[in-house]
Amino acid sequence: MTRPFHFKLEKILEYRRQLEDQAKLALSLTRQQIAEQNMRVEALRKDLEACLLKLGTLKQMTQPELWLWTGWRDRLELDKKHAQAKLAELKQLAETRRLELVAKAKDRKLLEKLRAKQAEKHGQEE
């Protein structure tokens, strides 16, 4: 009667699968944040364009109105710069998480190859 194959490192393999799944989830969440930040940057760009267009169409402005318009424009430009910086930071985080996922997938595949070799050896011995 043949005895069933038992891989001694099965728990470690399962743990590495869990780590890989967690890395996939983290990367997915970061990519979602990047998409949201892209929308924010685009919205700020459109707001800034609208502000500049509206500012260009006004003929007569008082000093306080001009001060308000320039303050609004400056704030939009500042918000856009901050949003672009946050986007760059998120892209860097996504690349880091992608590299982590690749490393975790390699670790898992290594154990799966070992398991397959041991299973084949066990089958030949039986």
C-alpha positions, 0 to 999 in steps of 0.5 A: 500500500502506498503512503500519501505524500506529505510535504514537511514545509507545507505550513511555510508554503501556505504562509508565503502564499498569504504574504504574497496575497497581502502584497497583492492587496497592498499594491492594488490599494496603492494603484487605486490611490494613484488613480484617485490622486490623478483625478484630483490633479486633473480637477485642480488643473481644470480649475486653474485653467478656468480661473485663468480664463475667467481672469482674462475675460474680466475687463475692469477690476477693483484692487480688492477683486484683483487681490482675491483673484490672484489669491485664488489662483495662487492657492490653486497653483499651490494645491496642484503642486501638493497634489502632484507631489503626493502623486509622485510619492504614491507612484514611488510607493507602488513601485516599492510594493511591486518589487516586494510582490515580486520577491514574495512570489519568488519565495513562494515559487521556490517552495512550490518547486521544492514540493513538486520535486519531493512529490516526484521523488516520492512517487518514484520511490513508491 
